[in-house]
Amino acid sequence: MSKDAQKQQQQEQDEAENIKTIKRSVITLRLAIFVDTANMFMLLPNYAIMADSTANPESFASTHPFNFASATYFIPMTALFGVAIASLLTGSISDRIGRKPVILFCLAGSTLGSIAKWFCRRSFWLFCAANFVNGLLSGSLPVALAYLSDIF
């Protein structure tokens, strides 16, 4: 086999390996974004029950100064406000330190934020604060989009 044929065969093997790596990266990225998004919106159907003090013994005792409807909208707004702030910051941070560390930090932070929300489930204002922090640590979508633009 000539050197040119060996070199071409090596290039084809390298290209096939790169395609496999990209496919694995995209699959992992899809899973990470799905987990992050599911984590943010998993409790969404329960916010109405949580805001009505008579609906369940696990509901908030009070949502003062909000009425039922306002409290039902305020809870997810706190998380989305945190995501909006995080989205402004995570892009520039990922440019400096890399995409993977930022995505991993966001996933770990989102997990810890969910645990904090569970511990704060009895108090409306503590739950909203934990929901905001959870949103603040869940800003991985802009980084994932930047990562996809890097590899394609």
VOBA-1610 file (N, C-alpha, C; in pm, whole numbers, padded with zeros to 5 digits, always signed):
BEGIN
Met+00085-00117+00000Met+00000+00000+00000Met+00090+00124+00000Ser+00060+00217-00085Ser+00143+00337-00096Ser+00116+00431+00022Lys+00208+00526+00036Lys+00195+00622+00146Lys+00071+00709+00129Asp+00038+00745+00006Asp-00081+00826-00018Asp-00208+00751+00021Ala-00213+00623-00012Ala-00330+00542+00022Ala-00342+00526+00173Gln-00228+00507+00242Gln-00229+00495+00388Gln-00274+00626+00452Lys-00224+00737+00397Lys-00261+00868+00450Lys-00410+00894+00430Gln-00464+00858+00315Gln-00606+00876+00288Gln-00691+00788+00379Gln-00645+00664+00400Gln-00718+00573+00489Gln-00718+00627+00632Gln-00604+00683+00676Gln-00595+00740+00811Gln-00688+00861+00824Gln-00694+00943+00719Gln-00783+01059+00721Gln-00929+01016+00729Glu-00966+00912+00658Glu-01103+00861+00662Glu-01137+00807+00801Gln-01042+00738+00863Gln-01064+00686+00999Gln-01079+00802+01097Asp-00995+00904+01083Asp-01004+01021+01172Asp-01137+01093+01154Glu-01180+01105+01029Glu-01308+01171+01001Glu-01424+01091+01060Ala-01420+00960+01049Ala-01525+00876+01106Ala-01527+00888+01258Glu-01409+00896+01319Glu-01400+00912+01464Glu-01454+01048+01507Asn-01425+01152+01429Asn-01477+01286+01460Asn-01629+01289+01451Ile-01685+01222+01352Ile-01830+01218+01338Ile-01893+01147+01457Lys-01832+01038+01503Lys-01883+00967+01621Lys-01878+01057+01744Thr-01768+01130+01759Thr-01754+01219+01874Thr-01858+01329+01871Ile-01883+01386+01754Ile-01983+01492+01741Ile-02122+01437+01773Lys-02153+01318+01724Lys-02284+01258+01753Lys-02302+01236+01902Arg-02198+01184+01969Arg-02206+01164+02114Arg-02223+01296+02186Ser-02152+01398+02142Ser-02162+01530+02205Ser-02303+01588+02190Val-02360+01575+02073Val-02494+01630+02050Val-02598+01554+02131Ile-02585+01423+02139Ile-02679+01343+02218Ile-02668+01381+02366Thr-02546+01395+02415Thr-02526+01434+02554Thr-02581+01574+02579Leu-02559+01662+02485Leu-02610+01799+02499Leu-02762+01802+02500Arg-02823+01725+02414Arg-02970+01717+02414Arg-03023+01667+02548Leu-02959+01564+02601Leu-03000+01510+02731Leu-02983+01614+02841Ala-02872+01685+02840Ala-02847+01786+02943Ala-02951+01897+02937Ile-02984+01944+02819Ile-03083+02051+02805Ile-03221+02001+02843Phe-03253+01877+02805Phe-03382+01820+02844Phe-03395+01812+02996Val-03291+01763+03062Val-03294+01750+03208Val-03307+01888+03272Asp-03232+01984+03222Asp-03237+02119+03278Asp-03376+02180+03260Thr-03434+02164+03143Thr-03567+02219+03116Thr-03675+02146+03197Ala-03667+02015+03201Ala-03764+01938+03279Ala-03756+01975+03426Asn-03636+01998+03474Asn-03617+02038+03613Asn-03684+02172+03642Met-03678+02263+03546Met-03738+02394+03566Met-03891+02389+03567Phe-03950+02305+03483Phe-04093+02310+03463Phe-04169+02190+03518Met-04103+02103+03592Met-04168+01984+03644Met-04281+02017+03742Leu-04261+02117+03823Leu-04362+02153+03924Leu-04470+02247+03872Leu-04458+02293+03749Leu-04551+02392+03695Leu-04698+02357+03715Pro-04742+02233+03689Pro-04884+02203+03713Pro-04925+02209+03860Asn-04829+02201+03950Asn-04860+02199+04093Asn-04864+02338+04156Tyr-04823+02441+04084Tyr-04819+02574+04144Tyr-04956+02622+04189Ala-05059+02587+04116Ala-05194+02628+04156Ala-05233+02562+04288Ile-05199+02436+04304Ile-05230+02366+04429Ile-05147+02423+04543Met-05021+02454+04515Met-04933+02508+04619Met-04979+02647+04664Ala-05035+02725+04573Ala-05075+02863+04605Ala-05208+02871+04678Asp-05290+02766+04670Asp-05421+02767+04737Asp-05406+02702+04874Ser-05417+02782+04977Ser-05391+02731+05113Ser-05493+02627+05158Thr-05609+02619+05093Thr-05710+02521+05133Thr-05706+02393+05048Ala-05624+02389+04946Ala-05625+02277+04852Ala-05558+02152+04908Asn-05454+02171+04987Asn-05375+02057+05031Asn-05301+02096+05158Pro-05278+02002+05249Pro-05199+02035+05369Pro-05056+02078+05336Glu-05005+02038+05219Glu-04870+02076+05178Glu-04864+02214+05112Ser-04978+02279+05094Ser-04982+02410+05028Ser-04920+02517+05117Phe-04888+02631+05057Phe-04835+02744+05134Phe-04942+02794+05228Ala-04902+02828+05349Ala-04998+02881+05446Ala-05051+03017+05401Ser-04964+03097+05341Ser-05005+03231+05296Ser-04921+03271+05176Thr-04985+03343+05084Thr-04913+03399+04970Thr-04922+03552+04974His-04939+03605+05093His-04954+03749+05112His-04834+03821+05054Pro-04845+03925+04981Pro-04957+04013+04947Pro-05030+03973+04819Phe-05002+03857+04764Phe-05064+03815+04639Phe-05191+03735+04665Asn-05286+03749+04573Asn-05402+03660+04577Asn-05365+03532+04503Phe-05459+03441+04490Phe-05431+03311+04430Phe-05376+03322+04287Ala-05445+03400+04203Ala-05404+03411+04063Ala-05265+03474+04049Ser-05241+03579+04124Ser-05111+03646+04116Ser-04998+03556+04165Ala-05023+03483+04273Ala-04922+03392+04326Ala-04891+03279+04227Thr-04995+03231+04159Thr-04977+03124+04061Thr-04887+03169+03946Tyr-04893+03296+03909Tyr-04807+03348+03803Tyr-04672+03395+03855Phe-04666+03436+03981Phe-04542+03488+04037Phe-04438+03377+04055Ile-04481+03258+04093Ile-04386+03149+04121Ile-04303+03115+03996Pro-04364+03084+03881Pro-04279+03054+03765Pro-04204+03177+03713Met-04258+03296+03736Met-04190+03417+03692Met-04056+03433+03762Thr-04048+03392+03889Thr-03921+03405+03960Thr-03813+03319+03894Ala-03849+03197+03854Ala-03751+03111+03788Ala-03712+03166+03652Leu-03809+03214+03575Leu-03779+03266+03442Leu-03697+03394+03449Phe-03718+03473+03553Phe-03636+03593+03573Phe-03491+03553+03601Gly-03473+03449+03681Gly-03338+03399+03706Gly-03271+03346+03580Val-03346+03277+03497Val-03293+03225+03370Val-03253+03341+03279Ala-03334+03446+03276Ala-03303+03562+03191Ala-03172+03628+03234Ile-03153+03643+03363Ile-03028+03702+03413Ile-02911+03609+03383Ala-02929+03479+03406Ala-02821+03384+03382Ala-02783+03379+03234Ser-02882+03392+03148Ser-02855+03388+03004Ser-02765+03503+02960Leu-02775+03616+03027Leu-02689+03728+02996Leu-02544+03701+03034Leu-02524+03622+03139Leu-02390+03601+03193Leu-02320+03476+03141Thr-02395+03369+03120Thr-02331+03242+03089Thr-02259+03240+02955Gly-02308+03317+02859Gly-02243+03320+02727Gly-02101+03373+02735Ser-02083+03487+02801Ser-01949+03544+02810Ser-01858+03461+02900Ile-01915+03402+03004Ile-01834+03316+03091Ile-01787+03193+03016Ser-01877+03134+02935Ser-01838+03014+02860Ser-01735+03045+02752Asp-01732+03169+02702Asp-01628+03207+02607Asp-01491+03209+02674Arg-01489+03244+02801Arg-01361+03252+02873Arg-01313+03117+02926Ile-01405+03039+02989Ile-01358+02917+03055Ile-01397+02789+02983Gly-01481+02800+02882Gly-01521+02681+02806Gly-01668+02649+02823Arg-01722+02580+02725Arg-01866+02547+02724Arg-01898+02435+02823Lys-01817+02331+02821Lys-01847+02213+02903Lys-01852+02245+03053Pro-01753+02317+03108Pro-01761+02347+03252Pro-01885+02429+03289Val-01925+02521+03202Val-02042+02604+03232Val-02169+02519+03229Ile-02181+02432+03129Ile-02299+02345+03121Ile-02305+02251+03243Leu-02191+02195+03280Leu-02188+02106+03398Leu-02223+02183+03525Phe-02171+02305+03538Phe-02204+02387+03654Phe-02354+02417+03659Cys-02412+02450+03543Cys-02555+02480+03538Cys-02638+02358+03577Leu-02598+02240+03530Leu-02673+02119+03565Leu-02661+02087+03714Ala-02540+02100+03768Ala-02522+02074+03912Ala-02598+02179+03994Gly-02591+02305+03951Gly-02663+02411+04022Gly-02813+02392+04016Ser-02863+02346+03903Ser-03005+02320+03888Ser-03050+02207+03981Thr-02967+02107+03993Thr-02997+01997+04085Thr-03002+02046+04229Leu-02903+02125+04268Leu-02902+02180+04404Leu-03018+02276+04427Gly-03054+02352+04324Gly-03169+02442+04334Gly-03299+02366+04355Ser-03312+02251+04291Ser-03432+02169+04311Ser-03439+02114+04453Ile-03326+02076+04504Ile-03322+02029+04643Ile-03358+02143+04738Ala-03307+02262+04709Ala-03340+02379+04793Ala-03489+02410+04786Lys-03549+02397+04667Lys-03694+02420+04655Lys-03772+02321+04739Trp-03726+02198+04746Trp-03795+02099+04827Trp-03790+02139+04974Phe-03676+02185+05022Phe-03664+02226+05162Phe-03744+02353+05193Cys-03769+02434+05093Cys-03842+02560+05112Cys-03989+02549+05073Arg-04041+02430+05059Arg-04176+02411+05006Arg-04287+02458+05099Arg-04258+02488+05223Arg-04362+02531+05318Arg-04384+02682+05319Ser-04285+02758+05274Ser-04294+02904+05279Ser-04297+02961+05137Phe-04395+03044+05109Phe-04411+03101+04975Phe-04288+03181+04934Trp-04243+03271+05020Trp-04132+03358+04983Trp-04000+03284+04977Leu-03979+03189+05066Leu-03855+03109+05056Leu-03857+03023+04930Phe-03973+02969+04896Phe-03984+02889+04774Phe-03957+02974+04651Cys-04011+03096+04650Cys-03986+03186+04536Cys-03839+03223+04526Ala-03773+03245+04640Ala-03630+03274+04639Ala-03551+03154+04587Ala-03585+03035+04634Ala-03516+02914+04587Ala-03545+02891+04438Asn-03665+02923+04394Asn-03701+02910+04253Asn-03619+03008+04168Phe-03598+03129+04218Phe-03515+03227+04149Phe-03370+03178+04138Val-03317+03127+04248Val-03179+03075+04246Val-03169+02956+04153Asn-03270+02870+04153Asn-03272+02757+04061Asn-03270+02806+03916Gly-03347+02909+03887Gly-03346+02966+03753Gly-03213+03031+03720Leu-03154+03096+03817Leu-03024+03160+03798Leu-02915+03058+03764Leu-02929+02939+03819Leu-02830+02834+03793Leu-02870+02743+03678Ser-02975+02777+03607Ser-03022+02692+03498Ser-03006+02757+03361Gly-02909+02841+03345Gly-02892+02914+03220Gly-02803+02844+03120Ser-02824+02715+03098Ser-02734+02640+03010Ser-02777+02643+02863Leu-02897+02686+02832Leu-02943+02685+02693Leu-02860+02775+02601Pro-02828+02899+02637Pro-02744+02980+02548Pro-02606+02918+02525Val-02553+02855+02629Val-02422+02791+02616Val-02432+02670+02523Ala-02540+02596+02535Ala-02560+02480+02447Ala-02573+02524+02302Leu-02645+02633+02278Leu-02658+02683+02142Leu-02524+02731+02088Ala-02444+02795+02172Ala-02310+02837+02130Ala-02222+02717+02100Tyr-02235+02613+02181Tyr-02157+02490+02158Tyr-02194+02427+02024Leu-02324+02422+01995Leu-02368+02367+01867Leu-02316+02449+01749Ser-02314+02579+01764Ser-02260+02662+01656Ser-02110+02645+01641Asp-02041+02608+01750Asp-01898+02582+01742Asp-01866+02456+01663Ile-01949+02352+01682Ile-01916+02225+01618Ile-01976+02209+01480Phe-02071+02295+01443Phe-02129+02283+01308Phe-02094+02401+01227
//
